[in-house]
């Protein structure tokens, strides 16, 4: 699937590497940016959808 936002592409890459810490950092960062009006609702929705759709691979 093609994702519009770089943060979402970064989250997907982190999950595919099994990097839970990086995935958590990305999710927290986007949420904080949304809370202060620097991220759009579209980005939050896309991030949530990718988080649900993409499983963590073996890693860590």
NULUMDO-143029 format. One record per atom (N, C-alpha, C, O): residue in one letter; atom name; x, y negated, z. Coordinates in Angstrom, 1 decimal. Layout:
! residues N
<pt><code>A</code><site>CA</site><X>X</X><Y>Y</Y><Z>Z</Z></pt>
...
! end
This chain:
! residues 60
<pt><code>X</code><site>N</site><X>0.8</X><Y>1.2</Y><Z>0.0</Z></pt>
<pt><code>X</code><site>CA</site><X>0.0</X><Y>0.0</Y><Z>0.0</Z></pt>
<pt><code>X</code><site>C</site><X>0.9</X><Y>-1.2</Y><Z>0.0</Z></pt>
<pt><code>X</code><site>O</site><X>1.9</X><Y>-1.3</Y><Z>0.6</Z></pt>
<pt><code>X</code><site>N</site><X>0.5</X><Y>-2.3</Y><Z>-0.7</Z></pt>
<pt><code>X</code><site>CA</site><X>1.2</X><Y>-3.5</Y><Z>-0.8</Z></pt>
<pt><code>X</code><site>C</site><X>0.7</X><Y>-4.4</Y><Z>0.3</Z></pt>
<pt><code>X</code><site>O</site><X>-0.6</X><Y>-4.7</Y><Z>0.4</Z></pt>
<pt><code>X</code><site>N</site><X>1.6</X><Y>-5.0</Y><Z>1.1</Z></pt>
<pt><code>X</code><site>CA</site><X>1.2</X><Y>-5.9</Y><Z>2.2</Z></pt>
<pt><code>X</code><site>C</site><X>1.6</X><Y>-7.3</Y><Z>1.8</Z></pt>
<pt><code>X</code><site>O</site><X>2.7</X><Y>-7.5</Y><Z>1.3</Z></pt>
<pt><code>X</code><site>N</site><X>0.8</X><Y>-8.3</Y><Z>2.1</Z></pt>
<pt><code>X</code><site>CA</site><X>1.0</X><Y>-9.7</Y><Z>1.7</Z></pt>
<pt><code>X</code><site>C</site><X>2.0</X><Y>-10.3</Y><Z>2.6</Z></pt>
<pt><code>X</code><site>O</site><X>2.8</X><Y>-11.1</Y><Z>2.1</Z></pt>
<pt><code>X</code><site>N</site><X>2.0</X><Y>-10.0</Y><Z>3.9</Z></pt>
<pt><code>X</code><site>CA</site><X>2.8</X><Y>-10.7</Y><Z>4.9</Z></pt>
<pt><code>X</code><site>C</site><X>4.1</X><Y>-10.0</Y><Z>5.2</Z></pt>
<pt><code>X</code><site>O</site><X>4.1</X><Y>-8.8</Y><Z>5.4</Z></pt>
<pt><code>X</code><site>N</site><X>5.2</X><Y>-10.7</Y><Z>5.3</Z></pt>
<pt><code>X</code><site>CA</site><X>6.5</X><Y>-10.1</Y><Z>5.6</Z></pt>
<pt><code>X</code><site>C</site><X>6.5</X><Y>-9.4</Y><Z>6.9</Z></pt>
<pt><code>X</code><site>O</site><X>7.1</X><Y>-8.4</Y><Z>7.1</Z></pt>
<pt><code>X</code><site>N</site><X>5.8</X><Y>-10.0</Y><Z>7.9</Z></pt>
<pt><code>X</code><site>CA</site><X>5.8</X><Y>-9.4</Y><Z>9.2</Z></pt>
<pt><code>X</code><site>C</site><X>5.2</X><Y>-8.0</Y><Z>9.2</Z></pt>
<pt><code>X</code><site>O</site><X>5.6</X><Y>-7.1</Y><Z>9.9</Z></pt>
<pt><code>X</code><site>N</site><X>4.2</X><Y>-7.9</Y><Z>8.3</Z></pt>
<pt><code>X</code><site>CA</site><X>3.5</X><Y>-6.6</Y><Z>8.2</Z></pt>
<pt><code>X</code><site>C</site><X>4.4</X><Y>-5.6</Y><Z>7.5</Z></pt>
<pt><code>X</code><site>O</site><X>4.5</X><Y>-4.4</Y><Z>7.9</Z></pt>
<pt><code>X</code><site>N</site><X>5.1</X><Y>-6.0</Y><Z>6.5</Z></pt>
<pt><code>X</code><site>CA</site><X>6.1</X><Y>-5.1</Y><Z>5.8</Z></pt>
<pt><code>X</code><site>C</site><X>7.2</X><Y>-4.7</Y><Z>6.8</Z></pt>
<pt><code>X</code><site>O</site><X>7.6</X><Y>-3.6</Y><Z>6.8</Z></pt>
<pt><code>X</code><site>N</site><X>7.6</X><Y>-5.7</Y><Z>7.6</Z></pt>
<pt><code>X</code><site>CA</site><X>8.6</X><Y>-5.3</Y><Z>8.6</Z></pt>
<pt><code>X</code><site>C</site><X>8.1</X><Y>-4.3</Y><Z>9.7</Z></pt>
<pt><code>X</code><site>O</site><X>8.8</X><Y>-3.4</Y><Z>10.1</Z></pt>
<pt><code>X</code><site>N</site><X>6.8</X><Y>-4.5</Y><Z>10.1</Z></pt>
<pt><code>X</code><site>CA</site><X>6.2</X><Y>-3.5</Y><Z>11.0</Z></pt>
<pt><code>X</code><site>C</site><X>6.2</X><Y>-2.1</Y><Z>10.4</Z></pt>
<pt><code>X</code><site>O</site><X>6.5</X><Y>-1.2</Y><Z>11.1</Z></pt>
<pt><code>X</code><site>N</site><X>5.7</X><Y>-2.0</Y><Z>9.2</Z></pt>
<pt><code>X</code><site>CA</site><X>5.6</X><Y>-0.7</Y><Z>8.5</Z></pt>
<pt><code>X</code><site>C</site><X>7.0</X><Y>-0.1</Y><Z>8.4</Z></pt>
<pt><code>X</code><site>O</site><X>7.2</X><Y>1.1</Y><Z>8.7</Z></pt>
<pt><code>X</code><site>N</site><X>8.0</X><Y>-0.9</Y><Z>8.1</Z></pt>
<pt><code>X</code><site>CA</site><X>9.4</X><Y>-0.3</Y><Z>8.0</Z></pt>
<pt><code>X</code><site>C</site><X>9.9</X><Y>0.2</Y><Z>9.4</Z></pt>
<pt><code>X</code><site>O</site><X>10.5</X><Y>1.2</Y><Z>9.5</Z></pt>
<pt><code>X</code><site>N</site><X>9.6</X><Y>-0.6</Y><Z>10.4</Z></pt>
<pt><code>X</code><site>CA</site><X>10.0</X><Y>-0.2</Y><Z>11.8</Z></pt>
<pt><code>X</code><site>C</site><X>9.3</X><Y>1.1</Y><Z>12.2</Z></pt>
<pt><code>X</code><site>O</site><X>9.9</X><Y>2.0</Y><Z>12.8</Z></pt>
<pt><code>X</code><site>N</site><X>8.0</X><Y>1.2</Y><Z>11.9</Z></pt>
<pt><code>X</code><site>CA</site><X>7.3</X><Y>2.4</Y><Z>12.2</Z></pt>
<pt><code>X</code><site>C</site><X>7.8</X><Y>3.6</Y><Z>11.4</Z></pt>
<pt><code>X</code><site>O</site><X>7.9</X><Y>4.7</Y><Z>12.0</Z></pt>
<pt><code>X</code><site>N</site><X>8.1</X><Y>3.4</Y><Z>10.2</Z></pt>
<pt><code>X</code><site>CA</site><X>8.7</X><Y>4.5</Y><Z>9.4</Z></pt>
<pt><code>X</code><site>C</site><X>10.0</X><Y>5.0</Y><Z>9.9</Z></pt>
<pt><code>X</code><site>O</site><X>10.4</X><Y>6.1</Y><Z>9.7</Z></pt>
<pt><code>X</code><site>N</site><X>10.8</X><Y>4.0</Y><Z>10.5</Z></pt>
<pt><code>X</code><site>CA</site><X>12.1</X><Y>4.4</Y><Z>11.1</Z></pt>
<pt><code>X</code><site>C</site><X>11.9</X><Y>5.0</Y><Z>12.5</Z></pt>
<pt><code>X</code><site>O</site><X>12.8</X><Y>5.6</Y><Z>13.0</Z></pt>
<pt><code>X</code><site>N</site><X>10.7</X><Y>4.9</Y><Z>13.0</Z></pt>
<pt><code>X</code><site>CA</site><X>10.5</X><Y>5.3</Y><Z>14.4</Z></pt>
<pt><code>X</code><site>C</site><X>11.0</X><Y>4.4</Y><Z>15.4</Z></pt>
<pt><code>X</code><site>O</site><X>11.2</X><Y>4.8</Y><Z>16.6</Z></pt>
<pt><code>X</code><site>N</site><X>11.1</X><Y>3.1</Y><Z>15.1</Z></pt>
<pt><code>X</code><site>CA</site><X>11.7</X><Y>2.1</Y><Z>16.0</Z></pt>
<pt><code>X</code><site>C</site><X>10.5</X><Y>1.4</Y><Z>16.7</Z></pt>
<pt><code>X</code><site>O</site><X>10.0</X><Y>0.4</Y><Z>16.3</Z></pt>
<pt><code>X</code><site>N</site><X>10.1</X><Y>2.0</Y><Z>17.8</Z></pt>
<pt><code>X</code><site>CA</site><X>9.0</X><Y>1.4</Y><Z>18.6</Z></pt>
<pt><code>X</code><site>C</site><X>9.3</X><Y>0.1</Y><Z>19.2</Z></pt>
<pt><code>X</code><site>O</site><X>8.4</X><Y>-0.8</Y><Z>19.3</Z></pt>
<pt><code>X</code><site>N</site><X>10.5</X><Y>-0.2</Y><Z>19.6</Z></pt>
<pt><code>X</code><site>CA</site><X>10.9</X><Y>-1.5</Y><Z>20.2</Z></pt>
<pt><code>X</code><site>C</site><X>10.7</X><Y>-2.6</Y><Z>19.2</Z></pt>
<pt><code>X</code><site>O</site><X>10.2</X><Y>-3.6</Y><Z>19.5</Z></pt>
<pt><code>X</code><site>N</site><X>11.2</X><Y>-2.3</Y><Z>18.0</Z></pt>
<pt><code>X</code><site>CA</site><X>11.1</X><Y>-3.3</Y><Z>16.9</Z></pt>
<pt><code>X</code><site>C</site><X>9.6</X><Y>-3.6</Y><Z>16.5</Z></pt>
<pt><code>X</code><site>O</site><X>9.2</X><Y>-4.7</Y><Z>16.3</Z></pt>
<pt><code>X</code><site>N</site><X>8.9</X><Y>-2.5</Y><Z>16.4</Z></pt>
<pt><code>X</code><site>CA</site><X>7.4</X><Y>-2.6</Y><Z>16.1</Z></pt>
<pt><code>X</code><site>C</site><X>6.7</X><Y>-3.4</Y><Z>17.2</Z></pt>
<pt><code>X</code><site>O</site><X>5.9</X><Y>-4.3</Y><Z>16.9</Z></pt>
<pt><code>X</code><site>N</site><X>7.0</X><Y>-3.2</Y><Z>18.4</Z></pt>
<pt><code>X</code><site>CA</site><X>6.4</X><Y>-4.0</Y><Z>19.5</Z></pt>
<pt><code>X</code><site>C</site><X>6.8</X><Y>-5.4</Y><Z>19.5</Z></pt>
<pt><code>X</code><site>O</site><X>6.0</X><Y>-6.3</Y><Z>19.7</Z></pt>
<pt><code>X</code><site>N</site><X>8.1</X><Y>-5.7</Y><Z>19.1</Z></pt>
<pt><code>X</code><site>CA</site><X>8.6</X><Y>-7.1</Y><Z>19.0</Z></pt>
<pt><code>X</code><site>C</site><X>7.9</X><Y>-7.8</Y><Z>17.9</Z></pt>
<pt><code>X</code><site>O</site><X>7.5</X><Y>-9.0</Y><Z>18.1</Z></pt>
<pt><code>X</code><site>N</site><X>7.7</X><Y>-7.2</Y><Z>16.8</Z></pt>
<pt><code>X</code><site>CA</site><X>7.0</X><Y>-7.8</Y><Z>15.6</Z></pt>
<pt><code>X</code><site>C</site><X>5.5</X><Y>-8.1</Y><Z>16.0</Z></pt>
<pt><code>X</code><site>O</site><X>5.0</X><Y>-9.2</Y><Z>15.8</Z></pt>
<pt><code>X</code><site>N</site><X>4.8</X><Y>-7.1</Y><Z>16.6</Z></pt>
<pt><code>X</code><site>CA</site><X>3.4</X><Y>-7.3</Y><Z>17.0</Z></pt>
<pt><code>X</code><site>C</site><X>3.3</X><Y>-8.4</Y><Z>18.0</Z></pt>
<pt><code>X</code><site>O</site><X>2.4</X><Y>-9.2</Y><Z>17.9</Z></pt>
<pt><code>X</code><site>N</site><X>4.1</X><Y>-8.4</Y><Z>19.0</Z></pt>
<pt><code>X</code><site>CA</site><X>4.1</X><Y>-9.5</Y><Z>20.0</Z></pt>
<pt><code>X</code><site>C</site><X>4.4</X><Y>-10.8</Y><Z>19.4</Z></pt>
<pt><code>X</code><site>O</site><X>3.7</X><Y>-11.8</Y><Z>19.7</Z></pt>
<pt><code>X</code><site>N</site><X>5.3</X><Y>-10.9</Y><Z>18.5</Z></pt>
<pt><code>X</code><site>CA</site><X>5.7</X><Y>-12.2</Y><Z>17.9</Z></pt>
<pt><code>X</code><site>C</site><X>4.5</X><Y>-12.7</Y><Z>17.0</Z></pt>
<pt><code>X</code><site>O</site><X>4.3</X><Y>-13.9</Y><Z>17.1</Z></pt>
<pt><code>X</code><site>N</site><X>3.9</X><Y>-11.9</Y><Z>16.2</Z></pt>
<pt><code>X</code><site>CA</site><X>2.8</X><Y>-12.4</Y><Z>15.4</Z></pt>
<pt><code>X</code><site>C</site><X>1.6</X><Y>-12.8</Y><Z>16.3</Z></pt>
<pt><code>X</code><site>O</site><X>1.0</X><Y>-13.8</Y><Z>16.0</Z></pt>
<pt><code>X</code><site>N</site><X>1.4</X><Y>-12.0</Y><Z>17.3</Z></pt>
<pt><code>X</code><site>CA</site><X>0.3</X><Y>-12.4</Y><Z>18.3</Z></pt>
<pt><code>X</code><site>C</site><X>0.5</X><Y>-13.7</Y><Z>18.9</Z></pt>
<pt><code>X</code><site>O</site><X>-0.4</X><Y>-14.5</Y><Z>19.0</Z></pt>
<pt><code>X</code><site>N</site><X>1.7</X><Y>-14.0</Y><Z>19.3</Z></pt>
<pt><code>X</code><site>CA</site><X>2.1</X><Y>-15.3</Y><Z>19.9</Z></pt>
<pt><code>X</code><site>C</site><X>1.9</X><Y>-16.4</Y><Z>18.9</Z></pt>
<pt><code>X</code><site>O</site><X>1.4</X><Y>-17.5</Y><Z>19.2</Z></pt>
<pt><code>X</code><site>N</site><X>2.4</X><Y>-16.2</Y><Z>17.7</Z></pt>
<pt><code>X</code><site>CA</site><X>2.2</X><Y>-17.2</Y><Z>16.6</Z></pt>
<pt><code>X</code><site>C</site><X>0.8</X><Y>-17.5</Y><Z>16.4</Z></pt>
<pt><code>X</code><site>O</site><X>0.4</X><Y>-18.6</Y><Z>16.1</Z></pt>
<pt><code>X</code><site>N</site><X>-0.1</X><Y>-16.4</Y><Z>16.4</Z></pt>
<pt><code>X</code><site>CA</site><X>-1.5</X><Y>-16.6</Y><Z>16.2</Z></pt>
<pt><code>X</code><site>C</site><X>-2.1</X><Y>-17.4</Y><Z>17.3</Z></pt>
<pt><code>X</code><site>O</site><X>-2.9</X><Y>-18.3</Y><Z>17.1</Z></pt>
<pt><code>X</code><site>N</site><X>-1.7</X><Y>-17.1</Y><Z>18.5</Z></pt>
<pt><code>X</code><site>CA</site><X>-2.2</X><Y>-17.8</Y><Z>19.7</Z></pt>
<pt><code>X</code><site>C</site><X>-2.0</X><Y>-19.3</Y><Z>19.6</Z></pt>
<pt><code>X</code><site>O</site><X>-2.7</X><Y>-20.1</Y><Z>20.2</Z></pt>
<pt><code>X</code><site>N</site><X>-0.9</X><Y>-19.7</Y><Z>19.0</Z></pt>
<pt><code>X</code><site>CA</site><X>-0.6</X><Y>-21.2</Y><Z>18.9</Z></pt>
<pt><code>X</code><site>C</site><X>-0.9</X><Y>-21.8</Y><Z>17.5</Z></pt>
<pt><code>X</code><site>O</site><X>-0.5</X><Y>-22.9</Y><Z>17.2</Z></pt>
<pt><code>X</code><site>N</site><X>-1.6</X><Y>-21.0</Y><Z>16.7</Z></pt>
<pt><code>X</code><site>CA</site><X>-2.0</X><Y>-21.5</Y><Z>15.4</Z></pt>
<pt><code>X</code><site>C</site><X>-1.0</X><Y>-21.5</Y><Z>14.3</Z></pt>
<pt><code>X</code><site>O</site><X>-1.2</X><Y>-22.1</Y><Z>13.3</Z></pt>
<pt><code>X</code><site>N</site><X>0.1</X><Y>-20.7</Y><Z>14.5</Z></pt>
<pt><code>X</code><site>CA</site><X>1.1</X><Y>-20.6</Y><Z>13.4</Z></pt>
<pt><code>X</code><site>C</site><X>1.0</X><Y>-19.4</Y><Z>12.5</Z></pt>
<pt><code>X</code><site>O</site><X>1.6</X><Y>-19.3</Y><Z>11.5</Z></pt>
<pt><code>X</code><site>N</site><X>0.1</X><Y>-18.5</Y><Z>12.9</Z></pt>
<pt><code>X</code><site>CA</site><X>-0.2</X><Y>-17.3</Y><Z>12.1</Z></pt>
<pt><code>X</code><site>C</site><X>-1.7</X><Y>-17.3</Y><Z>11.7</Z></pt>
<pt><code>X</code><site>O</site><X>-2.5</X><Y>-17.8</Y><Z>12.5</Z></pt>
<pt><code>X</code><site>N</site><X>-2.0</X><Y>-16.8</Y><Z>10.6</Z></pt>
<pt><code>X</code><site>CA</site><X>-3.4</X><Y>-16.8</Y><Z>10.1</Z></pt>
<pt><code>X</code><site>C</site><X>-4.1</X><Y>-15.6</Y><Z>10.6</Z></pt>
<pt><code>X</code><site>O</site><X>-3.5</X><Y>-14.6</Y><Z>11.0</Z></pt>
<pt><code>X</code><site>N</site><X>-5.4</X><Y>-15.7</Y><Z>10.6</Z></pt>
<pt><code>X</code><site>CA</site><X>-6.3</X><Y>-14.5</Y><Z>10.9</Z></pt>
<pt><code>X</code><site>C</site><X>-6.0</X><Y>-13.4</Y><Z>9.9</Z></pt>
<pt><code>X</code><site>O</site><X>-6.1</X><Y>-12.2</Y><Z>10.3</Z></pt>
<pt><code>X</code><site>N</site><X>-5.8</X><Y>-13.7</Y><Z>8.7</Z></pt>
<pt><code>X</code><site>CA</site><X>-5.5</X><Y>-12.7</Y><Z>7.7</Z></pt>
<pt><code>X</code><site>C</site><X>-4.2</X><Y>-11.9</Y><Z>8.1</Z></pt>
<pt><code>X</code><site>O</site><X>-4.2</X><Y>-10.7</Y><Z>7.9</Z></pt>
<pt><code>X</code><site>N</site><X>-3.2</X><Y>-12.6</Y><Z>8.6</Z></pt>
<pt><code>X</code><site>CA</site><X>-2.0</X><Y>-11.9</Y><Z>9.0</Z></pt>
<pt><code>X</code><site>C</site><X>-2.3</X><Y>-10.9</Y><Z>10.2</Z></pt>
<pt><code>X</code><site>O</site><X>-1.8</X><Y>-9.8</Y><Z>10.2</Z></pt>
<pt><code>X</code><site>N</site><X>-3.1</X><Y>-11.4</Y><Z>11.1</Z></pt>
<pt><code>X</code><site>CA</site><X>-3.4</X><Y>-10.5</Y><Z>12.3</Z></pt>
<pt><code>X</code><site>C</site><X>-4.2</X><Y>-9.3</Y><Z>11.8</Z></pt>
<pt><code>X</code><site>O</site><X>-4.0</X><Y>-8.2</Y><Z>12.3</Z></pt>
<pt><code>X</code><site>N</site><X>-5.2</X><Y>-9.5</Y><Z>10.9</Z></pt>
<pt><code>X</code><site>CA</site><X>-6.0</X><Y>-8.4</Y><Z>10.4</Z></pt>
<pt><code>X</code><site>C</site><X>-5.1</X><Y>-7.4</Y><Z>9.7</Z></pt>
<pt><code>X</code><site>O</site><X>-5.2</X><Y>-6.2</Y><Z>9.9</Z></pt>
<pt><code>X</code><site>N</site><X>-4.3</X><Y>-7.9</Y><Z>8.8</Z></pt>
<pt><code>X</code><site>CA</site><X>-3.4</X><Y>-7.0</Y><Z>8.0</Z></pt>
<pt><code>X</code><site>C</site><X>-2.5</X><Y>-6.3</Y><Z>8.9</Z></pt>
<pt><code>X</code><site>O</site><X>-2.2</X><Y>-5.1</Y><Z>8.7</Z></pt>
<pt><code>X</code><site>N</site><X>-1.9</X><Y>-6.9</Y><Z>10.0</Z></pt>
<pt><code>X</code><site>CA</site><X>-1.0</X><Y>-6.3</Y><Z>10.9</Z></pt>
<pt><code>X</code><site>C</site><X>-1.8</X><Y>-5.2</Y><Z>11.7</Z></pt>
<pt><code>X</code><site>O</site><X>-1.2</X><Y>-4.1</Y><Z>11.8</Z></pt>
<pt><code>X</code><site>N</site><X>-3.0</X><Y>-5.4</Y><Z>12.1</Z></pt>
<pt><code>X</code><site>CA</site><X>-3.8</X><Y>-4.4</Y><Z>12.8</Z></pt>
<pt><code>X</code><site>C</site><X>-4.1</X><Y>-3.2</Y><Z>11.9</Z></pt>
<pt><code>X</code><site>O</site><X>-4.0</X><Y>-2.1</Y><Z>12.4</Z></pt>
<pt><code>X</code><site>N</site><X>-4.4</X><Y>-3.5</Y><Z>10.7</Z></pt>
<pt><code>X</code><site>CA</site><X>-4.7</X><Y>-2.4</Y><Z>9.8</Z></pt>
<pt><code>X</code><site>C</site><X>-3.5</X><Y>-1.5</Y><Z>9.5</Z></pt>
<pt><code>X</code><site>O</site><X>-3.6</X><Y>-0.3</Y><Z>9.5</Z></pt>
<pt><code>X</code><site>N</site><X>-2.4</X><Y>-2.2</Y><Z>9.3</Z></pt>
<pt><code>X</code><site>CA</site><X>-1.1</X><Y>-1.4</Y><Z>9.0</Z></pt>
<pt><code>X</code><site>C</site><X>-0.7</X><Y>-0.6</Y><Z>10.3</Z></pt>
<pt><code>X</code><site>O</site><X>-0.3</X><Y>0.5</Y><Z>10.2</Z></pt>
<pt><code>X</code><site>N</site><X>-0.9</X><Y>-1.2</Y><Z>11.4</Z></pt>
<pt><code>X</code><site>CA</site><X>-0.6</X><Y>-0.5</Y><Z>12.7</Z></pt>
<pt><code>X</code><site>C</site><X>-1.4</X><Y>0.8</Y><Z>12.8</Z></pt>
<pt><code>X</code><site>O</site><X>-0.8</X><Y>1.8</Y><Z>13.3</Z></pt>
<pt><code>X</code><site>N</site><X>-2.6</X><Y>0.7</Y><Z>12.4</Z></pt>
<pt><code>X</code><site>CA</site><X>-3.5</X><Y>1.9</Y><Z>12.6</Z></pt>
<pt><code>X</code><site>C</site><X>-3.2</X><Y>2.9</Y><Z>11.5</Z></pt>
<pt><code>X</code><site>O</site><X>-3.2</X><Y>4.1</Y><Z>11.7</Z></pt>
<pt><code>X</code><site>N</site><X>-2.9</X><Y>2.5</Y><Z>10.3</Z></pt>
<pt><code>X</code><site>CA</site><X>-2.7</X><Y>3.4</Y><Z>9.1</Z></pt>
<pt><code>X</code><site>C</site><X>-1.4</X><Y>4.0</Y><Z>9.1</Z></pt>
<pt><code>X</code><site>O</site><X>-1.3</X><Y>5.2</Y><Z>8.6</Z></pt>
<pt><code>X</code><site>N</site><X>-0.3</X><Y>3.4</Y><Z>9.5</Z></pt>
<pt><code>X</code><site>CA</site><X>1.0</X><Y>3.9</Y><Z>9.4</Z></pt>
<pt><code>X</code><site>C</site><X>1.5</X><Y>4.5</Y><Z>10.7</Z></pt>
<pt><code>X</code><site>O</site><X>1.6</X><Y>3.9</Y><Z>11.7</Z></pt>
<pt><code>X</code><site>N</site><X>1.7</X><Y>5.9</Y><Z>10.6</Z></pt>
<pt><code>X</code><site>CA</site><X>2.2</X><Y>6.6</Y><Z>11.8</Z></pt>
<pt><code>X</code><site>C</site><X>3.7</X><Y>6.3</Y><Z>12.1</Z></pt>
<pt><code>X</code><site>O</site><X>4.4</X><Y>6.0</Y><Z>11.2</Z></pt>
<pt><code>X</code><site>N</site><X>4.0</X><Y>6.5</Y><Z>13.4</Z></pt>
<pt><code>X</code><site>CA</site><X>5.5</X><Y>6.4</Y><Z>13.7</Z></pt>
<pt><code>X</code><site>C</site><X>6.1</X><Y>7.7</Y><Z>13.2</Z></pt>
<pt><code>X</code><site>O</site><X>5.5</X><Y>8.8</Y><Z>13.4</Z></pt>
<pt><code>X</code><site>N</site><X>7.2</X><Y>7.6</Y><Z>12.5</Z></pt>
<pt><code>X</code><site>CA</site><X>8.0</X><Y>8.7</Y><Z>12.1</Z></pt>
<pt><code>X</code><site>C</site><X>8.9</X><Y>9.2</Y><Z>13.2</Z></pt>
<pt><code>X</code><site>O</site><X>9.0</X><Y>8.5</Y><Z>14.2</Z></pt>
<pt><code>X</code><site>N</site><X>9.5</X><Y>10.3</Y><Z>13.0</Z></pt>
<pt><code>X</code><site>CA</site><X>10.5</X><Y>10.8</Y><Z>14.0</Z></pt>
<pt><code>X</code><site>C</site><X>11.6</X><Y>9.8</Y><Z>14.1</Z></pt>
<pt><code>X</code><site>O</site><X>12.1</X><Y>9.3</Y><Z>13.1</Z></pt>
<pt><code>X</code><site>N</site><X>12.0</X><Y>9.5</Y><Z>15.3</Z></pt>
<pt><code>X</code><site>CA</site><X>13.1</X><Y>8.5</Y><Z>15.4</Z></pt>
<pt><code>X</code><site>C</site><X>13.3</X><Y>8.3</Y><Z>16.9</Z></pt>
<pt><code>X</code><site>O</site><X>13.1</X><Y>9.2</Y><Z>17.7</Z></pt>
<pt><code>X</code><site>N</site><X>13.8</X><Y>7.2</Y><Z>17.2</Z></pt>
<pt><code>X</code><site>CA</site><X>14.2</X><Y>6.8</Y><Z>18.6</Z></pt>
<pt><code>X</code><site>C</site><X>15.3</X><Y>7.6</Y><Z>19.0</Z></pt>
<pt><code>X</code><site>O</site><X>15.8</X><Y>7.4</Y><Z>20.1</Z></pt>
! end
